[in-house]
Amino acid sequence: MNTTLALLMICRRSGYTASACLETTLTAGVYEQHTALVLLDEAVTLLVTDQQTNEVQPKNVAQQLAALDLYGIDIVYADAGALACYGVGADSVPIAVKQLQPGELACLVADARHTVVF
Amino acid sequence: MPPQDEFHLPRAWQNLIERHSIDAVVCVASALKRGIVDQAEAQRHVLTGSNMLPGFTVGGLGLLMDAFANADRVVHFAP
């Protein structure tokens, strides 16, 4: 676990909320804030590849996800239980993620200077 | 704008920030998405009027990052 995080962004939802979370996380990268992103609950569905969002309007977050690494956000956690619950295979996701095991989130929150939940 | 016999939450916020001189910043993207604009945004979007209560200012994510960097704590209210 990292002990020098300035910001811990926790996303629990998909859709617009997830897009806003990614936007904020990318901005944190621009401002060189050492930031980690945590995907919990339905937010792990962001990791499903080839999403076709045109029919239902929400912004496709694939480009935002791909940009995380470019913006210096190289620590992305996905809750292992949620991945299993939503049938998202950790080996088939479009970006590198670390699976978050029960109990690890508390350590991340304790070690981060600020935690923001979306 | 709530009905007259209901609690006026926006005005309560306004009273709070005025009484305690709080720097109250509204996310410009979220406000626009919900049809709330200050005078500058109204002009930029060629609208005839603004509807943001006095006391609030609009800001972007850069301002939020500055707040994160300088605040001793972040308090978050989730629905």
Backbone of each chain as ProteinMPNN parsed JSONL, in Angstrom:
{"seq_chain_A": "MNTTLALLMICRRSGYTASACLETTLTAGVYEQHTALVLLDEAVTLLVTDQQTNEVQPKNVAQQLAALDLYGIDIVYADAGALACYGVGADSVPIAVKQLQPGELACLVADARHTVVF", "coords_chain_A": {"N_chain_A": [[0.826, -1.198, 0.0], [0.402, 2.307, -0.672], [1.941, 5.073, 0.915], [1.984, 7.765, 0.563], [-0.061, 9.156, -0.649], [-1.744, 11.93, -2.013], [-4.336, 12.296, -2.764], [-7.198, 10.251, -2.627], [-9.327, 8.855, -4.753], [-12.525, 7.67, -4.785], [-14.73, 5.74, -6.534], [-18.057, 4.824, -6.872], [-20.09, 4.475, -8.591], [-21.554, 4.146, -11.897], [-21.935, 5.693, -15.155], [-22.792, 9.209, -15.372], [-21.735, 10.091, -12.936], [-19.442, 8.549, -12.642], [-17.988, 9.463, -14.794], [-17.571, 12.112, -14.017], [-15.99, 11.638, -11.802], [-13.709, 10.511, -12.993], [-12.907, 12.671, -14.529], [-12.223, 14.503, -12.539], [-10.174, 13.084, -11.327], [-8.296, 12.967, -13.394], [-7.731, 15.669, -13.586], [-6.506, 16.049, -11.148], [-4.184, 14.695, -11.704], [-3.072, 16.398, -13.622], [-2.436, 18.528, -12.002], [-0.427, 17.447, -10.643], [-0.895, 15.985, -8.324], [-0.382, 13.375, -6.193], [-2.169, 10.627, -6.783], [-4.601, 8.081, -6.295], [-6.946, 5.846, -7.728], [-9.96, 4.297, -6.879], [-12.159, 1.744, -7.645], [-15.31, 0.819, -6.816], [-18.171, -1.283, -6.097], [-20.782, -0.809, -8.518], [-19.131, 0.671, -10.12], [-17.042, -0.796, -11.104], [-17.868, -1.752, -13.505], [-17.067, 0.024, -15.363], [-14.807, -0.935, -16.4], [-15.391, -2.751, -18.306], [-14.805, -3.766, -21.556], [-15.104, -2.277, -24.879], [-17.561, -0.797, -24.765], [-20.763, 0.214, -25.805], [-22.114, 3.12, -25.836], [-23.706, 4.875, -27.162], [-26.485, 4.622, -27.656], [-27.756, 5.078, -25.235], [-26.832, 7.447, -24.346], [-24.917, 8.258, -22.146], [-21.595, 9.509, -21.53], [-18.887, 7.885, -23.078], [-16.457, 6.341, -21.262], [-14.078, 5.282, -21.95], [-11.884, 6.564, -23.177], [-11.125, 8.34, -21.201], [-10.332, 6.573, -19.203], [-8.156, 5.382, -20.458], [-6.485, 7.532, -20.532], [-5.604, 7.916, -17.985], [-3.094, 6.858, -17.16], [-1.363, 8.39, -18.698], [-1.661, 10.813, -17.477], [-0.393, 10.492, -15.149], [-1.667, 8.976, -13.278], [-1.229, 6.165, -11.981], [-2.063, 4.22, -10.318], [-4.601, 2.166, -9.927], [-7.266, 0.773, -8.332], [-9.456, -2.009, -8.109], [-12.307, -3.303, -6.677], [-12.19, -6.553, -5.584], [-14.32, -8.234, -4.916], [-16.496, -6.913, -6.104], [-15.775, -7.047, -8.782], [-16.051, -9.768, -9.233], [-18.756, -10.046, -8.641], [-20.001, -8.542, -10.658], [-19.145, -9.865, -12.829], [-16.798, -9.135, -14.152], [-13.861, -9.792, -15.609], [-10.685, -9.693, -14.229], [-8.468, -9.993, -15.78], [-9.162, -9.154, -18.257], [-9.558, -6.495, -18.512], [-9.326, -3.042, -19.686], [-7.255, -1.457, -18.674], [-4.417, -1.442, -16.443], [-5.108, -2.857, -13.366], [-5.173, -3.106, -9.805], [-6.293, -5.654, -7.743], [-8.498, -5.104, -5.147], [-8.566, -6.216, -1.935], [-10.698, -7.395, 0.763], [-10.632, -5.196, 3.536], [-8.369, -3.822, 2.737], [-9.065, -1.352, 1.741], [-9.529, 0.316, 3.911], [-6.939, 0.783, 4.811], [-5.904, 2.234, 2.672], [-7.495, 4.55, 2.781], [-6.738, 5.504, 5.259], [-4.119, 6.168, 4.783], [-4.155, 8.145, 2.876], [-4.074, 11.657, 2.157], [-6.362, 13.166, 1.573], [-9.675, 11.989, 0.997], [-12.0, 11.389, -1.52], [-15.287, 10.753, -2.381], [-17.211, 9.471, -4.948]], "CA_chain_A": [[0.0, 0.0, 0.0], [1.168, 3.52, -0.787], [1.749, 5.899, 2.11], [2.182, 9.184, 0.264], [-1.124, 9.64, -1.525], [-2.379, 13.21, -1.697], [-5.775, 12.146, -2.965], [-7.754, 8.936, -2.929], [-10.629, 9.021, -5.393], [-13.308, 6.436, -4.727], [-15.913, 5.811, -7.391], [-18.971, 3.706, -6.583], [-21.197, 4.472, -9.553], [-21.217, 4.265, -13.311], [-22.636, 6.821, -15.75], [-22.267, 10.569, -15.253], [-20.929, 10.213, -11.721], [-18.13, 7.964, -12.914], [-17.303, 10.379, -15.701], [-17.132, 13.248, -13.199], [-14.885, 11.147, -10.971], [-12.52, 10.382, -13.842], [-12.51, 14.037, -14.891], [-11.556, 15.071, -11.362], [-8.929, 12.342, -11.134], [-7.359, 13.429, -14.419], [-7.312, 17.026, -13.204], [-5.525, 15.867, -10.063], [-2.934, 14.333, -12.377], [-2.543, 17.623, -14.242], [-1.876, 19.347, -10.922], [0.638, 16.633, -10.049], [-1.269, 15.475, -7.008], [-0.23, 11.922, -6.194], [-3.567, 10.216, -6.64], [-5.001, 6.722, -6.643], [-8.372, 5.699, -8.021], [-10.532, 3.032, -6.403], [-13.469, 1.44, -8.216], [-16.096, -0.083, -5.967], [-19.561, -1.528, -6.496], [-21.035, -0.852, -9.965], [-18.093, 1.391, -10.864], [-16.131, -1.731, -11.779], [-18.349, -1.993, -14.871], [-16.329, 0.92, -16.266], [-13.684, -1.684, -16.956], [-15.858, -3.623, -19.4], [-14.289, -3.224, -22.817], [-15.981, -2.089, -26.047], [-18.908, -0.389, -24.38], [-21.474, 0.987, -26.825], [-22.981, 3.977, -25.026], [-24.416, 5.849, -28.005], [-27.938, 4.476, -27.573], [-28.275, 5.555, -23.944], [-26.303, 8.798, -24.158], [-23.817, 8.677, -21.279], [-20.278, 9.614, -22.138], [-18.067, 6.68, -23.02], [-15.305, 6.727, -20.446], [-12.901, 4.502, -22.362], [-10.743, 7.454, -23.422], [-10.678, 8.868, -19.906], [-9.599, 5.491, -18.535], [-6.875, 5.213, -21.143], [-5.648, 8.717, -20.285], [-5.157, 7.97, -16.585], [-1.656, 6.61, -17.065], [-0.687, 9.551, -19.29], [-1.748, 11.921, -16.53], [0.352, 10.141, -13.945], [-2.476, 8.187, -12.333], [-0.834, 4.795, -12.33], [-2.55, 3.265, -9.314], [-6.056, 1.992, -9.994], [-7.709, -0.42, -7.62], [-10.83, -2.446, -8.347], [-12.715, -4.218, -5.604], [-12.215, -7.935, -6.074], [-15.673, -8.761, -4.752], [-17.363, -6.295, -7.107], [-15.4, -7.618, -10.081], [-16.675, -11.094, -9.303], [-20.213, -9.869, -8.615], [-20.465, -8.026, -11.955], [-18.616, -10.712, -13.898], [-15.733, -8.456, -14.896], [-12.613, -10.523, -15.43], [-9.574, -8.756, -13.999], [-7.448, -10.16, -16.817], [-9.667, -8.69, -19.556], [-9.877, -5.068, -18.404], [-8.49, -2.272, -20.62], [-6.115, -0.808, -18.015], [-3.872, -2.254, -15.351], [-5.732, -2.594, -12.064], [-4.835, -3.99, -8.694], [-7.527, -6.086, -7.082], [-8.565, -4.668, -3.752], [-9.109, -7.272, -1.085], [-11.379, -6.859, 1.952], [-9.749, -4.644, 4.561], [-7.307, -2.969, 2.183], [-9.563, 0.007, 1.518], [-9.332, 1.085, 5.151], [-5.532, 1.21, 4.842], [-5.743, 3.296, 1.679], [-8.128, 5.774, 3.299], [-5.927, 5.988, 6.383], [-2.835, 6.672, 4.303], [-4.317, 9.269, 1.951], [-4.293, 12.963, 2.813], [-7.787, 13.435, 1.412], [-10.45, 10.98, 0.283], [-13.195, 11.934, -2.135], [-16.143, 9.643, -2.813], [-18.203, 9.788, -5.981]], "C_chain_A": [[0.869, 1.26, 0.0], [0.905, 4.439, 0.406], [1.848, 7.394, 1.818], [1.104, 9.748, -0.649], [-1.64, 10.993, -1.065], [-3.893, 13.049, -1.77], [-6.123, 10.687, -3.232], [-9.161, 9.161, -3.478], [-11.355, 7.68, -5.368], [-14.552, 6.615, -5.567], [-16.785, 4.58, -7.139], [-20.066, 3.573, -7.619], [-20.677, 4.506, -10.98], [-21.895, 5.535, -13.833], [-21.965, 8.16, -15.503], [-21.359, 10.725, -14.041], [-19.516, 9.686, -11.95], [-17.32, 8.876, -13.825], [-16.764, 11.583, -14.936], [-15.945, 12.849, -12.322], [-13.599, 11.059, -11.791], [-11.995, 11.758, -14.247], [-11.716, 14.667, -13.744], [-10.207, 14.39, -11.124], [-7.871, 12.781, -12.146], [-6.851, 14.839, -14.096], [-6.293, 16.964, -12.075], [-4.166, 15.498, -10.649], [-2.273, 15.546, -13.0], [-1.846, 18.484, -13.184], [-0.833, 18.575, -10.102], [0.372, 16.263, -8.592], [-1.166, 13.947, -7.058], [-1.57, 11.285, -5.824], [-3.752, 8.746, -7.018], [-6.515, 6.699, -6.847], [-8.833, 4.324, -7.553], [-11.918, 2.853, -7.013], [-14.159, 0.414, -7.329], [-17.474, -0.307, -6.592], [-19.718, -1.484, -8.022], [-19.991, -0.098, -10.78], [-17.115, 0.449, -11.563], [-16.597, -2.031, -13.203], [-17.727, -1.018, -15.871], [-15.24, 0.159, -17.002], [-14.101, -2.657, -18.047], [-15.442, -2.992, -20.724], [-15.383, -3.101, -23.877], [-17.407, -1.728, -25.667], [-19.518, 0.497, -25.468], [-22.494, 1.873, -26.106], [-23.836, 4.93, -25.857], [-25.926, 5.812, -27.803], [-28.515, 5.106, -26.303], [-27.605, 6.84, -23.477], [-25.108, 9.004, -23.233], [-22.486, 8.656, -22.011], [-19.542, 8.281, -22.021], [-16.749, 7.045, -22.33], [-14.018, 6.018, -20.861], [-11.679, 5.402, -22.561], [-10.204, 8.037, -22.123], [-9.861, 7.819, -19.154], [-8.204, 5.338, -19.137], [-5.921, 6.36, -20.831], [-5.07, 8.732, -18.872], [-3.64, 7.841, -16.469], [-0.859, 7.801, -17.601], [-0.654, 10.732, -18.326], [-1.104, 11.574, -15.182], [-0.449, 9.394, -12.902], [-2.217, 6.719, -12.646], [-1.251, 3.773, -11.281], [-4.073, 3.236, -9.378], [-6.399, 0.672, -9.307], [-9.143, -0.74, -8.025], [-11.174, -3.485, -7.284], [-12.9, -5.631, -6.149], [-13.626, -8.53, -5.993], [-16.629, -8.211, -5.798], [-17.05, -6.833, -8.505], [-16.074, -8.973, -10.269], [-18.19, -10.964, -9.417], [-20.75, -9.438, -9.981], [-19.877, -8.814, -13.135], [-17.568, -10.042, -14.761], [-14.415, -9.175, -14.603], [-11.446, -9.565, -15.303], [-8.51, -8.861, -15.082], [-7.914, -9.636, -18.176], [-9.99, -7.199, -19.538], [-8.902, -4.252, -19.241], [-7.293, -1.562, -19.995], [-5.627, -1.712, -16.887], [-4.551, -1.877, -14.039], [-5.192, -3.575, -11.029], [-6.134, -4.385, -8.02], [-7.441, -5.745, -5.588], [-9.252, -5.75, -2.929], [-9.796, -6.643, 0.139], [-10.366, -6.372, 3.0], [-8.702, -3.688, 4.021], [-7.762, -1.527, 1.985], [-9.326, 0.888, 2.748], [-7.899, 1.603, 5.24], [-5.307, 2.354, 3.866], [-6.303, 4.617, 2.199], [-7.268, 6.366, 4.414], [-4.639, 6.645, 5.903], [-2.958, 7.887, 3.392], [-4.558, 10.56, 2.721], [-5.765, 13.342, 2.74], [-8.437, 12.286, 0.65], [-11.718, 11.626, -0.253], [-14.005, 10.78, -2.708], [-17.153, 10.148, -3.836], [-19.238, 8.683, -6.038]], "O_chain_A": [[1.944, 1.277, 0.6], [-0.235, 4.565, 0.853], [1.8, 8.205, 2.743], [1.345, 10.729, -1.352], [-1.936, 11.189, 0.114], [-4.631, 13.592, -0.949], [-5.426, 9.988, -3.967], [-10.062, 9.598, -2.762], [-10.847, 6.679, -5.875], [-15.339, 7.534, -5.339], [-16.309, 3.445, -7.187], [-20.887, 2.66, -7.54], [-19.522, 4.848, -11.236], [-22.371, 6.355, -13.048], [-20.739, 8.251, -15.431], [-20.338, 11.409, -14.106], [-18.532, 10.284, -11.516], [-16.114, 9.038, -13.644], [-15.64, 12.024, -15.174], [-15.014, 13.63, -12.128], [-12.535, 11.48, -11.339], [-10.785, 11.979, -14.3], [-10.673, 15.283, -13.96], [-9.226, 15.041, -10.765], [-6.701, 12.946, -11.802], [-5.68, 15.15, -14.314], [-5.333, 17.734, -12.05], [-3.126, 15.933, -10.153], [-1.055, 15.707, -12.919], [-0.805, 19.088, -13.442], [-0.424, 19.0, -9.022], [1.275, 16.232, -7.757], [-1.808, 13.311, -7.893], [-2.034, 11.399, -4.69], [-3.124, 8.248, -7.952], [-7.254, 7.447, -6.208], [-8.173, 3.315, -7.805], [-12.762, 3.742, -6.897], [-13.667, -0.695, -7.122], [-17.875, 0.409, -7.51], [-18.896, -2.047, -8.744], [-19.965, -0.214, -12.005], [-16.435, 0.85, -12.507], [-15.812, -2.511, -14.021], [-17.845, -1.207, -17.081], [-14.808, 0.554, -18.085], [-13.252, -3.317, -18.648], [-15.705, -1.815, -20.97], [-16.436, -3.731, -23.786], [-18.357, -2.301, -26.2], [-18.87, 1.409, -25.982], [-23.603, 1.431, -25.804], [-24.61, 5.71, -25.302], [-26.575, 6.858, -27.781], [-29.639, 5.607, -26.31], [-27.794, 7.267, -22.338], [-24.31, 9.895, -23.521], [-22.28, 7.904, -22.963], [-19.58, 7.634, -20.974], [-16.03, 7.942, -22.767], [-12.99, 6.143, -20.194], [-10.571, 5.046, -22.16], [-8.997, 8.21, -21.957], [-8.835, 8.131, -18.549], [-7.212, 5.184, -18.423], [-4.702, 6.189, -20.859], [-4.139, 9.488, -18.596], [-2.99, 8.617, -15.77], [0.173, 8.175, -17.045], [0.268, 11.547, -18.358], [-1.268, 12.3, -14.201], [0.012, 9.195, -11.778], [-2.901, 6.114, -13.472], [-0.85, 2.611, -11.338], [-4.744, 4.169, -8.936], [-5.887, -0.39, -9.661], [-9.945, 0.165, -8.255], [-10.414, -4.421, -7.038], [-13.684, -5.854, -7.072], [-14.061, -9.242, -6.898], [-17.472, -8.94, -6.321], [-17.955, -7.047, -9.311], [-16.601, -9.274, -11.34], [-18.829, -11.679, -10.189], [-21.807, -9.896, -10.416], [-20.093, -8.462, -14.295], [-17.452, -10.333, -15.951], [-13.926, -9.159, -13.474], [-11.237, -8.717, -16.171], [-7.733, -7.927, -15.283], [-7.153, -9.667, -19.143], [-10.633, -6.696, -20.459], [-7.78, -4.693, -19.491], [-6.404, -1.109, -20.716], [-6.331, -2.619, -16.442], [-4.563, -0.708, -13.653], [-4.812, -4.704, -11.34], [-6.983, -3.534, -7.757], [-6.47, -6.052, -4.896], [-10.385, -6.138, -3.212], [-9.509, -5.503, 0.501], [-9.384, -7.05, 3.302], [-8.199, -2.837, 4.755], [-6.958, -0.597, 2.05], [-8.967, 2.059, 2.627], [-7.667, 2.725, 5.689], [-4.613, 3.322, 4.178], [-5.671, 5.665, 2.074], [-7.094, 7.582, 4.497], [-4.129, 7.567, 6.54], [-1.972, 8.586, 3.159], [-5.163, 10.558, 3.793], [-6.347, 13.787, 3.729], [-7.823, 11.687, -0.233], [-12.425, 12.325, 0.474], [-13.475, 9.934, -3.429], [-17.856, 11.131, -3.604], [-20.168, 8.749, -6.841]]}, "seq_chain_B": "MPPQDEFHLPRAWQNLIERHSIDAVVCVASALKRGIVDQAEAQRHVLTGSNMLPGFTVGGLGLLMDAFANADRVVHFAP", "coords_chain_B": {"N_chain_B": [[-36.636, 26.878, -6.898], [-38.256, 26.631, -3.894], [-41.669, 25.857, -2.762], [-43.605, 28.365, -0.951], [-44.274, 27.547, 1.625], [-42.401, 25.73, 2.333], [-39.152, 24.607, 3.462], [-36.488, 26.708, 2.637], [-33.89, 25.75, 1.185], [-31.66, 26.654, -0.471], [-31.543, 29.376, 0.315], [-30.974, 29.087, 2.986], [-28.4, 28.046, 2.876], [-27.208, 30.262, 1.752], [-27.506, 32.171, 3.804], [-25.888, 30.969, 5.738], [-23.306, 31.017, 4.568], [-22.927, 33.736, 4.335], [-23.068, 34.64, 6.973], [-20.853, 33.443, 8.136], [-18.789, 34.14, 6.519], [-17.982, 32.373, 4.418], [-16.17, 30.861, 1.797], [-17.835, 30.104, -0.893], [-18.045, 27.93, -3.447], [-19.291, 26.994, -6.575], [-19.467, 24.239, -8.702], [-18.791, 24.791, -12.028], [-19.453, 23.234, -14.279], [-21.322, 21.379, -13.29], [-23.298, 23.137, -12.436], [-24.08, 24.402, -14.821], [-25.087, 22.196, -16.175], [-27.39, 21.831, -14.783], [-28.825, 24.054, -15.289], [-28.139, 26.397, -13.952], [-26.791, 29.54, -13.691], [-24.321, 32.113, -13.312], [-23.882, 35.7, -13.637], [-21.748, 36.144, -15.435], [-21.491, 33.67, -16.75], [-23.989, 33.548, -17.9], [-23.85, 35.588, -19.775], [-21.834, 34.568, -21.392], [-23.089, 32.371, -22.512], [-25.069, 33.498, -23.908], [-27.526, 34.11, -22.617], [-30.517, 35.56, -21.295], [-30.706, 36.189, -18.634], [-29.432, 35.693, -15.251], [-29.346, 33.196, -12.626], [-28.137, 32.484, -10.292], [-27.762, 32.495, -6.809], [-26.77, 35.37, -4.897], [-23.561, 35.511, -3.319], [-22.551, 33.051, -3.854], [-19.966, 31.682, -5.91], [-18.802, 30.705, -9.169], [-16.695, 28.0, -10.141], [-13.899, 26.04, -11.364], [-12.41, 22.737, -11.84], [-9.777, 23.146, -11.266], [-9.74, 24.954, -9.194], [-10.84, 23.354, -7.234], [-8.78, 21.508, -6.936], [-6.823, 23.166, -5.913], [-7.993, 23.738, -3.496], [-7.973, 21.185, -2.347], [-5.231, 20.891, -2.042], [-4.589, 22.773, -0.161], [-6.304, 22.57, 1.988], [-7.009, 21.478, 5.332], [-8.685, 19.431, 5.778], [-11.146, 17.389, 4.103], [-14.549, 17.41, 3.765], [-17.175, 15.402, 2.953], [-20.353, 15.143, 1.554], [-22.473, 12.648, 0.935], [-25.167, 11.485, -1.144]], "CA_chain_B": [[-37.306, 27.704, -5.885], [-39.26, 25.793, -3.212], [-42.933, 26.521, -2.404], [-43.418, 29.301, 0.155], [-44.437, 26.923, 2.934], [-41.366, 24.714, 2.543], [-37.828, 25.098, 3.848], [-35.749, 27.233, 1.492], [-32.523, 25.278, 1.388], [-30.643, 27.557, -1.04], [-31.423, 30.586, 1.134], [-30.306, 28.694, 4.233], [-26.968, 28.001, 2.543], [-26.784, 31.643, 1.542], [-27.378, 32.779, 5.127], [-24.742, 30.36, 6.417], [-22.025, 31.488, 4.015], [-22.789, 35.166, 4.626], [-22.839, 34.822, 8.408], [-19.522, 32.964, 8.514], [-17.822, 34.543, 5.478], [-17.47, 31.153, 3.799], [-15.909, 30.905, 0.36], [-18.745, 29.077, -1.44], [-17.791, 27.797, -4.882], [-20.177, 26.047, -7.253], [-18.844, 23.656, -9.903], [-19.397, 25.423, -13.195], [-20.034, 22.226, -15.174], [-22.525, 20.843, -12.658], [-24.306, 24.19, -12.428], [-24.589, 24.547, -16.191], [-25.882, 21.002, -16.489], [-28.675, 21.952, -14.087], [-29.468, 25.314, -15.668], [-27.831, 27.474, -13.008], [-25.699, 30.361, -14.235], [-24.129, 33.455, -12.763], [-23.99, 36.711, -14.685], [-20.708, 35.948, -16.453], [-21.843, 32.482, -17.55], [-25.183, 33.887, -18.691], [-23.382, 36.357, -20.937], [-21.056, 33.672, -22.258], [-24.002, 31.457, -23.203], [-26.088, 34.352, -24.541], [-28.801, 33.984, -21.909], [-31.009, 36.906, -20.943], [-30.623, 36.446, -17.207], [-28.727, 34.715, -14.417], [-30.208, 32.738, -11.54], [-27.371, 32.015, -9.137], [-27.942, 33.362, -5.641], [-25.581, 36.117, -4.485], [-22.783, 34.853, -2.273], [-21.884, 31.899, -4.455], [-19.202, 31.946, -7.125], [-18.563, 29.478, -9.936], [-15.281, 27.649, -10.27], [-13.618, 24.787, -12.073], [-11.71, 21.692, -11.1], [-8.503, 23.694, -10.799], [-10.014, 25.544, -7.883], [-11.024, 22.223, -6.322], [-7.446, 20.955, -6.669], [-6.159, 24.12, -5.027], [-8.593, 23.538, -2.171], [-7.431, 19.923, -1.819], [-3.817, 21.06, -1.696], [-4.409, 23.698, 0.957], [-7.242, 22.327, 3.092], [-6.552, 20.478, 6.307], [-9.567, 18.265, 5.679], [-12.237, 17.432, 3.122], [-15.778, 16.812, 4.286], [-17.943, 15.052, 1.771], [-21.731, 14.745, 1.862], [-22.954, 11.767, -0.124], [-26.624, 11.306, -1.078]], "C_chain_B": [[-38.382, 26.864, -5.198], [-40.563, 26.566, -2.98], [-42.752, 27.332, -1.122], [-43.516, 28.647, 1.528], [-43.422, 25.801, 3.176], [-40.029, 25.378, 2.86], [-37.047, 25.519, 2.601], [-34.266, 26.902, 1.669], [-31.468, 26.207, 0.773], [-30.449, 28.814, -0.203], [-30.734, 30.284, 2.466], [-28.789, 28.612, 4.014], [-26.424, 29.428, 2.417], [-26.571, 32.346, 2.888], [-26.133, 32.274, 5.853], [-23.429, 30.945, 5.9], [-21.82, 32.98, 4.277], [-22.414, 35.384, 6.088], [-21.402, 34.467, 8.786], [-18.449, 33.292, 7.48], [-17.162, 33.331, 4.817], [-17.284, 31.372, 2.302], [-16.71, 29.768, -0.285], [-18.62, 29.027, -2.958], [-18.68, 26.702, -5.454], [-19.466, 25.542, -8.505], [-19.563, 24.172, -11.146], [-20.07, 24.394, -14.111], [-21.333, 21.662, -14.596], [-23.652, 21.866, -12.668], [-24.929, 24.35, -13.815], [-25.504, 23.389, -16.569], [-27.282, 21.084, -15.885], [-29.349, 23.297, -14.332], [-29.238, 26.459, -14.704], [-26.618, 28.238, -13.534], [-25.564, 31.654, -13.438], [-24.129, 34.433, -13.941], [-22.968, 36.483, -15.815], [-21.041, 34.764, -17.361], [-23.055, 32.762, -18.427], [-24.785, 34.656, -19.946], [-22.656, 35.451, -21.924], [-21.963, 32.764, -23.081], [-25.199, 32.196, -23.821], [-27.475, 34.094, -23.935], [-29.222, 35.365, -21.409], [-30.894, 37.192, -19.448], [-29.828, 35.381, -16.479], [-29.636, 34.313, -13.259], [-29.433, 32.203, -10.333], [-27.509, 33.011, -7.985], [-26.659, 34.127, -5.335], [-24.867, 35.39, -3.338], [-22.031, 33.643, -2.78], [-21.067, 32.365, -5.657], [-19.005, 30.624, -7.868], [-17.061, 29.244, -10.058], [-15.122, 26.323, -10.967], [-12.837, 23.811, -11.212], [-10.346, 22.162, -10.581], [-8.635, 24.289, -9.406], [-10.186, 24.452, -6.825], [-9.664, 21.631, -5.942], [-6.668, 21.867, -5.713], [-6.684, 23.961, -3.592], [-8.069, 22.249, -1.531], [-6.01, 20.125, -1.29], [-3.641, 21.884, -0.423], [-5.325, 23.451, 2.152], [-6.66, 21.318, 4.077], [-7.473, 19.279, 6.323], [-10.625, 18.495, 4.604], [-13.436, 16.732, 3.743], [-16.725, 16.614, 3.108], [-19.328, 14.579, 2.186], [-22.264, 13.909, 0.704], [-24.468, 11.616, -0.004], [-26.979, 9.965, -0.459]], "O_chain_B": [[-39.328, 26.428, -5.854], [-40.56, 27.797, -3.0], [-41.874, 27.042, -0.309], [-42.916, 29.127, 2.49], [-43.569, 25.016, 4.113], [-39.812, 26.553, 2.563], [-36.962, 24.767, 1.63], [-33.5, 27.684, 2.232], [-30.476, 26.519, 1.432], [-29.32, 29.272, -0.025], [-30.005, 31.119, 3.003], [-28.003, 29.051, 4.854], [-25.34, 29.748, 2.904], [-25.569, 33.034, 3.081], [-25.419, 33.042, 6.496], [-22.553, 31.319, 6.68], [-20.688, 33.44, 4.424], [-21.553, 36.206, 6.404], [-20.804, 35.108, 9.65], [-17.332, 32.781, 7.555], [-15.94, 33.274, 4.677], [-18.119, 31.981, 1.634], [-16.304, 28.608, -0.225], [-19.03, 29.95, -3.662], [-18.8, 25.619, -4.881], [-18.926, 26.334, -9.278], [-20.774, 24.013, -11.296], [-21.14, 24.659, -14.657], [-22.318, 21.487, -15.314], [-24.814, 21.52, -12.88], [-26.149, 24.424, -13.956], [-26.548, 23.575, -17.193], [-28.232, 20.492, -16.398], [-30.326, 23.64, -13.665], [-30.041, 27.39, -14.638], [-25.562, 27.659, -13.787], [-26.548, 32.213, -12.954], [-24.348, 34.044, -15.088], [-23.293, 36.616, -16.994], [-20.892, 34.842, -18.58], [-23.141, 32.278, -19.555], [-25.308, 34.413, -21.033], [-22.842, 35.556, -23.136], [-21.639, 32.426, -24.22], [-26.199, 31.586, -24.2], [-28.455, 33.889, -24.651], [-28.382, 36.224, -21.137], [-30.981, 38.352, -19.043], [-29.579, 34.302, -17.015], [-30.595, 35.02, -12.949], [-30.005, 31.549, -9.461], [-27.386, 34.221, -8.178], [-25.567, 33.583, -5.5], [-25.499, 34.742, -2.503], [-21.008, 33.251, -2.219], [-21.435, 33.323, -6.336], [-19.039, 29.553, -7.261], [-16.269, 30.186, -10.074], [-16.083, 25.575, -11.142], [-12.631, 24.031, -10.019], [-9.833, 21.644, -9.589], [-7.754, 24.143, -8.559], [-9.747, 24.595, -5.684], [-9.423, 21.295, -4.783], [-5.953, 21.397, -4.828], [-5.931, 24.037, -2.621], [-7.762, 22.214, -0.34], [-5.64, 19.602, -0.239], [-2.664, 21.713, 0.306], [-5.144, 24.054, 3.21], [-5.913, 20.417, 3.693], [-7.099, 18.218, 6.823], [-10.948, 19.628, 4.248], [-13.335, 15.59, 4.192], [-17.028, 17.551, 2.369], [-19.467, 13.722, 3.058], [-22.479, 14.429, -0.391], [-25.004, 11.618, 1.104], [-28.159, 9.641, -0.322]]}, "name": "protein", "num_of_chains": 2, "seq": "MNTTLALLMICRRSGYTASACLETTLTAGVYEQHTALVLLDEAVTLLVTDQQTNEVQPKNVAQQLAALDLYGIDIVYADAGALACYGVGADSVPIAVKQLQPGELACLVADARHTVVFMPPQDEFHLPRAWQNLIERHSIDAVVCVASALKRGIVDQAEAQRHVLTGSNMLPGFTVGGLGLLMDAFANADRVVHFAP"}
